[in-house]
């Protein structure tokens, strides 16, 4: 991760015990922009219950790399949760990800329990969030 926005650096090890939603996005992707209201709402609604939303901004185009551009997009779209700037695709590759947007839900034990690529499935995703939060105890 090149830089963290809205947060100090985070690691999955320090988030153990919480449910983690990892959202791969890039600000020039219209499909990503359409998912952000849902991701933002989940962050706001479920963070107090044990969810941590981490956006991973992985640029598709060179103009999406500068931090100032990412920060402007975050303000424009109301992104207040932590965002990792993944300009070198390290996290992208670690997840073997291939899509924008991509959502991964990780349970309190650190296991990936759900993946969704693209737009849609918002109710299903939210249901999995609730299930994982309830299982956490």
Buried (B, 14 or more C-beta within 10 A) or exposed (E): BEBBBBEEEBEEEEBEEBBBBBBBBBBBBEBBBEBBEBBBEBBBEBBEEBBBBBBBBBBEEEEBBEEEBBBEBBEEBEBBBBBBBBBEEEBBEEBEBEBBBBBBBBBBEEEEBBEBBBBEBBEEBBEBBBBBBEEBE
